[in-house]
Amino acid sequence: MEEFVSWLNSVIWSPALIFLCIGAGLFYSFLTRFLQIRHFKEMIKLMFQGKSSEAGVSSFQALSMALSGRVGTGNIAGVATAIAFGGPGAVFWMWLIAFLGASSAFIEAALGQVYKTKLDGKYRGGPAYYIEKGLKMKWYALLFAIITVIATGILLPGVQANSIAASMENAFGIHPFATGLLLVVLLAAIIFGGVKRIAMVAQIVVPFMALGYILVALLVVFFHITKLPEVIALIFSSAFGTNATFGGIMGAAISWGIKRGIYSNEAGQGTAPHAAAAAEVSHPAKQGLVQAFSIYVDTWFVCTATAFMILFTGMYNVSPENSEPIVNRLGDVEPGPIFTQKAVETLFPSFGAPFVAIALFFFCFTTIMAYYYMAETNLAYINQKTRRIWTEYALKIVILAVVFYGSVKTASLAWALGDIGVGSMAWLNLIAILLLSKPALKILKDYEKQKSEGKDPVFDPVKLGIADADFWEKEYEDNVSAKVSNR
């Protein structure tokens, strides 16, 4: 089983996917004239605009839901494994893929908004919806939906649960079996409450956990601030193969940096459009810009916080796959949360393990919530013609079982399965958004034009020649009728 999973993982995560991720980011960065820089101020402003409704959530709630999916074990254990297998240079490639990925995140989130629909009184959207409506490829949309249900409902939750269980056992001596039971009970209480409950929990927990984690990281960095030039030089020299120690693993630095960067920030993977589609906004570009900013929060803030704590304190090993260790400062330990725990303990003895365990609990638990929402959204797509209530309950039971199983299985298998899920979705979604470049770029151009005219942008798909944006066509007509009635 493990050999097959390893083989499949190597096929999915071949250099072709690495080039596709970088290529898509570069392509959209240039075509949007680097919106991730030009509209940075606008991104922050838009986060706090809009209100929730019976059908949808506010922009901030949608951001929190998306961040709950992005900010997870990849921000702690993922960064550690990137450094362990790719060296310090992997951090640079994580930064780069985040910068380029912000443009891809805008495109996929805006498309999620354009082609969203209302099912059972709730907004639903995501790659399956924009593939069917935008590309007119029902089979492709159905394939994405099925793959996403499998990835987010079966393959990915186990990684998060495994990280929680491992850190809890290391910090508090709690047996993984007990942690698994606790996770199942807590998750059941939330997912049986629906998307509104998920959004409410996410908007409270996500900002709290991210700010708290970054604060501790800043303290660690502050007490080692004299090492800042040395660490920055180490990251860049290792990234480009000029470092004497890590120069021979430049390829591994690129591969692991991009792989773990995508795993963490999920830009182009097709996960965030599900939450983006649920937002109540007047123009798709608004949520696209908000989701672009979430990439910065995930990688430039949270992942960098982890990387700096590990590198500033020197609490890491570097052992490329199938090679002898290059650096071994922690002995025979499995790459993961323990790197960060040891880093924090250099400043706060006996505090590192409990702190990282609690941070991981919040990071990973909210990610599991987000995974359930994505799986549920794609199941709703599959069942949109004939609603099968039993499948919704089956999904809940399956994800609860997977979370429990993930708590007690080996970390290496959990990560391999998670990588298969991420890579499969990324392949399908990146190809789809590249084929939908024309309507996506029209959305940005229309938004910028209306802003330059001093308007609060309102989306009219008919005017832009974007077909099958059924929800927005009706929305625009209703807005026009309301204005006429008020005169």
C-alpha positions in Angstrom: 0.0 0.0 0.0 2.7 2.5 1.0 4.8 1.7 -2.1 1.8 2.3 -4.4 1.0 5.6 -2.6 4.6 6.7 -2.9 4.6 5.8 -6.6 1.3 7.6 -7.3 2.6 10.7 -5.4 5.7 10.8 -7.5 3.7 10.7 -10.7 1.3 13.4 -9.7 4.0 15.6 -8.2 6.3 15.3 -11.2 8.3 18.4 -12.4 5.4 19.1 -14.8 3.1 20.1 -12.0 5.8 22.3 -10.5 6.2 24.1 -13.9 2.5 24.4 -14.3 2.1 26.1 -10.8 4.9 28.5 -11.5 3.8 29.1 -15.1 0.2 29.9 -14.1 1.4 32.3 -11.4 3.7 34.1 -13.8 1.1 34.1 -16.6 -1.6 35.8 -14.4 0.9 38.1 -12.7 1.8 39.6 -16.0 -1.7 39.6 -17.5 -3.1 41.3 -14.4 -0.2 43.7 -14.3 0.8 42.3 -10.9 -2.5 43.0 -9.1 -1.0 41.4 -6.0 1.0 44.6 -5.7 -1.2 47.2 -7.3 -4.3 46.3 -5.3 -2.7 45.5 -2.0 -4.4 48.4 -0.2 -7.7 47.5 -1.8 -7.5 44.0 -0.6 -7.3 45.1 3.0 -10.2 47.5 2.6 -12.5 45.0 1.0 -12.0 42.4 3.8 -14.2 44.3 6.1 -17.0 45.3 3.6 -20.3 43.5 3.1 -22.6 41.6 5.3 -23.9 38.1 5.5 -27.3 37.1 4.3 -29.6 34.1 4.5 -27.9 32.6 1.5 -24.3 33.8 1.9 -21.6 35.0 4.3 -19.7 38.3 4.6 -16.4 38.9 2.9 -14.6 38.5 6.2 -16.4 35.3 7.0 -15.5 34.0 3.5 -11.9 35.0 4.1 -11.9 33.3 7.4 -13.4 30.1 5.9 -10.7 30.1 3.2 -8.0 30.8 5.7 -9.2 28.0 7.9 -8.5 25.8 4.9 -5.2 27.4 4.0 -3.8 27.8 7.6 -3.2 24.2 8.9 -0.5 21.7 9.5 1.3 22.9 6.3 2.1 26.1 8.2 4.0 24.3 11.0 4.8 20.7 10.1 4.8 21.5 6.3 7.4 24.2 6.7 9.5 21.9 8.9 9.4 19.1 6.3 10.3 21.6 3.5 13.4 22.6 5.4 14.2 19.0 6.4 14.2 17.7 2.8 15.0 20.9 0.8 17.2 22.9 3.2 16.7 26.5 4.2 16.4 27.5 0.6 13.0 25.9 0.4 11.7 28.9 2.3 12.5 31.3 -0.6 10.5 29.1 -3.0 7.6 29.1 -0.6 7.7 32.9 -0.7 7.9 33.0 -4.5 5.0 30.6 -5.1 2.9 32.6 -2.6 3.6 35.9 -4.5 2.9 34.4 -7.9 0.0 32.3 -6.5 -1.8 35.4 -5.3 -2.7 36.2 -8.9 -4.0 32.7 -9.5 -6.0 32.9 -6.2 -7.7 36.0 -7.5 -8.6 34.3 -10.8 -10.1 31.2 -9.2 -12.0 33.0 -6.5 -13.5 35.5 -9.0 -14.5 32.7 -11.2 -16.1 30.9 -8.2 -18.2 34.0 -7.7 -19.2 34.5 -11.3 -20.5 31.0 -11.9 -22.0 30.4 -8.4 -25.6 29.3 -8.0 -28.1 29.0 -5.2 -29.0 25.5 -4.0 -31.4 24.9 -1.2 -31.3 28.6 -0.2 -27.4 28.7 0.0 -24.7 29.9 -2.4 -22.7 27.2 -3.9 -19.8 27.5 -6.2 -16.2 26.4 -7.0 -14.3 24.8 -9.8 -16.9 22.2 -10.7 -19.4 25.0 -11.2 -17.2 27.2 -13.3 -15.9 24.2 -15.3 -19.4 23.2 -16.3 -20.8 26.7 -17.0 -17.6 28.4 -18.3 -16.0 25.6 -20.3 -19.3 23.6 -21.0 -17.5 20.4 -20.0 -19.9 18.5 -17.7 -17.7 15.4 -17.6 -14.6 17.5 -16.5 -16.7 19.3 -13.8 -18.0 15.9 -12.5 -14.5 14.5 -12.5 -13.3 17.5 -10.4 -16.2 17.2 -8.0 -15.6 13.5 -7.4 -11.8 14.0 -7.0 -12.5 16.9 -4.5 -14.9 14.8 -2.5 -12.3 12.1 -2.2 -9.4 14.5 -1.5 -11.1 16.8 1.0 -13.4 14.1 2.5 -10.9 11.2 2.7 -7.3 12.0 1.8 -6.6 15.4 3.4 -8.3 15.4 6.8 -6.1 12.6 8.0 -2.9 14.8 7.7 -4.4 17.4 9.9 -5.7 14.9 12.5 -2.3 13.1 12.5 -0.5 16.4 13.3 -2.8 17.2 16.1 -2.5 13.8 17.7 1.3 13.7 17.3 1.8 17.1 18.9 -0.7 16.3 21.7 1.1 13.1 22.6 4.5 14.8 22.5 3.4 17.8 24.6 0.9 16.3 27.1 1.3 12.5 26.8 -2.3 12.2 25.5 -2.7 8.9 23.6 -3.7 9.4 19.9 -6.8 7.3 20.4 -8.1 9.8 23.0 -7.2 12.8 20.8 -9.1 11.1 17.9 -12.2 10.7 19.9 -12.1 14.3 21.0 -11.7 15.5 17.5 -14.7 13.4 16.3 -17.0 14.8 19.0 -16.0 18.4 18.4 -16.1 18.1 14.6 -19.5 16.4 14.7 -21.0 19.3 16.7 -19.9 21.8 14.1 -20.5 20.0 10.7 -24.0 18.9 11.7 -24.7 22.6 12.2 -24.1 23.6 8.6 -22.1 26.3 6.7 -23.3 29.1 9.0 -21.8 27.4 12.1 -18.6 26.7 10.2 -18.3 30.4 9.2 -19.1 31.6 12.7 -16.4 29.4 14.3 -13.9 30.3 11.6 -14.3 34.0 11.9 -13.6 33.8 15.7 -10.8 31.2 15.8 -8.8 32.0 12.7 -7.7 35.6 13.5 -7.1 34.6 17.1 -4.9 31.6 16.3 -2.9 33.4 13.6 -2.2 36.5 15.6 -1.2 34.5 18.7 1.2 32.3 16.8 2.8 35.3 15.0 3.3 37.1 18.3 5.2 34.2 19.8 7.3 34.0 16.6 8.1 37.7 16.8 9.3 37.2 20.4 11.6 34.3 19.3 13.0 36.4 16.4 13.4 39.5 18.6 15.6 37.6 21.1 17.7 36.3 18.2 17.6 39.5 16.1 21.3 39.6 15.6 21.0 36.5 13.4 18.7 38.2 10.9 21.3 39.0 8.2 22.8 35.6 8.6 19.4 33.8 8.2 18.3 35.9 5.2 21.6 35.2 3.5 21.3 31.5 4.3 17.8 31.3 2.7 18.8 33.1 -0.5 22.2 31.4 -0.9 20.6 27.9 -0.3 17.8 28.7 -2.7 20.2 29.4 -5.6 22.8 26.8 -4.9 25.6 29.1 -3.8 25.7 28.0 -0.2 28.6 25.7 0.6 26.5 23.3 2.8 23.3 23.3 0.8 24.5 24.1 -2.7 24.1 20.5 -3.9 20.4 20.3 -3.1 19.0 23.3 -5.0 16.6 21.0 -6.9 15.2 19.6 -3.7 14.9 23.2 -2.3 12.8 24.2 -5.3 10.7 21.0 -5.3 9.9 20.9 -1.6 9.5 24.7 -1.3 6.9 24.8 -4.1 5.2 21.5 -3.0 4.8 22.6 0.6 4.0 26.2 -0.4 1.1 25.0 -2.5 0.0 22.5 0.2 -0.1 25.4 2.7 -1.5 28.4 0.7 -3.5 26.2 -1.8 -3.2 28.9 -4.5 -4.6 27.4 -7.7 -5.6 24.2 -6.0 -9.3 24.9 -6.3 -10.1 24.9 -2.6 -10.7 28.6 -1.9 -13.3 29.2 -4.6 -15.8 27.2 -2.6 -15.6 29.7 0.3 -15.3 32.6 -2.1 -18.5 31.7 -3.8 -20.4 31.8 -0.5 -19.6 35.5 0.0 -22.3 38.2 -0.4 -20.6 40.8 -2.7 -21.7 43.2 -5.5 -18.8 42.2 -7.8 -16.8 39.0 -8.1 -13.5 40.9 -8.2 -14.1 42.0 -4.6 -13.9 38.5 -3.3 -11.1 37.7 -5.7 -8.9 40.4 -4.2 -9.8 39.3 -0.6 -8.8 35.7 -1.4 -5.5 37.0 -3.0 -4.7 38.6 0.3 -5.3 35.4 2.2 -2.2 33.9 0.4 -0.1 36.6 2.0 -1.5 35.9 5.4 -0.9 32.1 5.0 2.6 32.1 3.6 4.3 35.4 4.2 3.0 35.7 7.7 2.3 32.3 9.3 4.7 30.1 7.3 7.5 32.7 7.6 6.8 32.8 11.3 7.5 29.1 11.6 10.5 29.2 9.2 12.1 32.1 11.1 11.6 30.4 14.5 13.3 27.2 13.2 16.2 28.9 11.3 16.9 31.6 13.9 17.3 29.0 16.7 19.0 26.4 14.5 16.5 23.7 15.6 16.4 21.6 12.4 17.8 18.7 10.5 18.4 18.6 6.8 18.3 15.1 5.2 17.4 15.0 1.5 15.5 11.9 0.4 17.7 8.9 -0.3 20.8 10.9 0.9 23.0 11.1 3.9 22.0 13.9 6.5 23.6 17.3 5.7 22.7 18.8 9.1 21.7 16.8 12.2 21.1 19.0 15.3 18.0 17.3 16.7 19.0 13.6 16.5 16.8 10.9 15.1 13.4 12.8 15.0 10.8 12.8 12.3 10.5 16.2 10.6 7.4 18.0 11.7 6.0 20.0 14.7 8.9 19.0 16.9 11.2 21.4 15.0 9.0 24.3 16.0 8.5 23.0 19.5 12.3 22.8 20.0 12.7 26.3 18.6 10.2 27.9 21.0 11.7 26.1 23.9 15.0 27.8 23.3 13.3 30.9 24.6 10.5 29.5 26.7 11.7 26.2 28.2 8.9 23.6 28.7 6.5 26.0 26.9 7.3 25.1 23.3 5.7 21.7 23.1 2.4 22.7 24.7 2.2 26.0 22.7 2.8 24.4 19.3 0.4 21.6 20.2 -2.4 24.1 21.0 -1.6 26.2 17.9 -1.7 23.0 15.7 -5.0 22.0 17.3 -6.6 25.3 16.2 -4.9 25.4 12.8 -5.6 21.9 11.9 -9.1 21.6 13.4 -10.4 24.6 11.4 -8.8 23.2 8.3 -10.7 20.0 8.8 -13.9 22.1 9.0 -13.0 23.8 5.8 -12.4 20.4 4.1 -15.8 19.2 5.1 -17.4 22.3 3.6 -15.5 21.8 0.3 -16.5 18.1 0.2 -20.1 19.0 1.0 -20.2 21.7 -1.8 -19.0 19.3 -4.4 -21.3 16.6 -3.2 -24.1 19.1 -3.6 -22.9 19.7 -7.2 -23.0 16.0 -7.9 -26.5 15.7 -6.4 -27.9 19.0 -7.7 -30.4 17.2 -10.0 -31.7 14.8 -7.4 -30.8 15.5 -3.8 -29.8 12.4 -2.0 -29.9 13.2 1.7 -28.3 9.9 2.7 -25.1 10.9 0.8 -24.8 14.0 2.9 -25.0 12.0 6.1 -22.6 9.4 4.7 -20.1 12.2 4.0 -20.3 13.3 7.6 -19.8 9.8 8.9 -16.9 9.2 6.5 -15.0 12.3 7.4 -15.4 11.7 11.1 -14.1 8.1 10.6 -11.1 9.5 8.6 -10.3 12.0 11.3 -10.2 9.3 13.9 -8.1 6.9 11.7 -5.8 9.8 10.8 -5.1 10.4 14.4 -3.6 6.9 14.9 -1.9 6.1 11.5 1.7 6.9 10.5 2.7 10.5 9.6 4.5 9.5 6.4 1.4 7.7 4.9 -0.8 10.6 6.0 1.4 13.2 4.2 1.7 11.1 1.1 -2.1 10.7 0.8 -2.5 14.4 1.5 -0.1 15.3 -1.3 -2.0 13.1 -3.7 -5.2 15.0 -2.9 -3.6 18.4 -3.3 -1.8 17.5 -6.5 -4.8 15.9 -8.1 -7.0 19.0 -7.5 -4.2 21.3 -8.6 -3.8 19.6 -12.0 -7.5 19.8 -12.8 -8.1 23.3 -11.5 -5.0 25.0 -13.0 -5.9 23.7 -16.4 -9.5 24.9 -16.0 -8.6 28.5 -14.9 -6.1 28.8 -17.7 -8.8 27.9 -20.2 -11.1 30.5 -18.5 -8.6 33.3 -18.7 -10.7 35.5 -20.9 -13.8 35.9 -18.7 -11.5 36.1 -15.6 -9.5 39.0 -17.0 -12.7 40.8 -18.1 -13.9 40.7 -14.5 -10.8 42.5 -13.3 -10.9 45.1 -16.1 -14.5 45.8 -15.4 -13.9 46.3 -11.7 -10.9 48.6 -12.3 -12.9 50.6 -14.8 -15.8 51.2 -12.5 -13.5 52.1 -9.6 -11.7 54.7 -11.8 -15.2 56.2 -12.5 -15.7 56.6 -8.7 -18.4 53.9 -8.5 -18.9 51.0 -6.1 -18.6 48.3 -8.7 -21.6 46.2 -9.6 -21.3 43.2 -11.8 -23.3 42.8 -15.1 -22.3 39.7 -16.9 -24.5 40.4 -20.0 -22.7 43.7 -20.6 -19.3 41.9 -20.5 -20.5 39.1 -22.7 -20.0 36.4 -20.0 -22.6 33.7 -20.6 -24.2 31.3 -18.1 -23.6 33.6 -15.1 -27.3 32.9 -14.2 -27.2 34.1 -10.6 -25.6 37.4 -11.5 -27.9 38.1 -14.5 -30.9 37.8 -12.1 -29.1 39.8 -9.4 -28.3 42.7 -11.8 -31.9 42.7 -13.1 -33.3 42.8 -9.5 -31.0 45.7 -8.6 -32.1 47.7 -11.6 -35.8 47.0 -10.8 -35.2 48.0 -7.2 -33.7 51.3 -8.3 -36.5 52.1 -10.7 -39.1 51.3 -8.0 -37.4 53.7 -5.6 -37.6 56.6 -7.9 
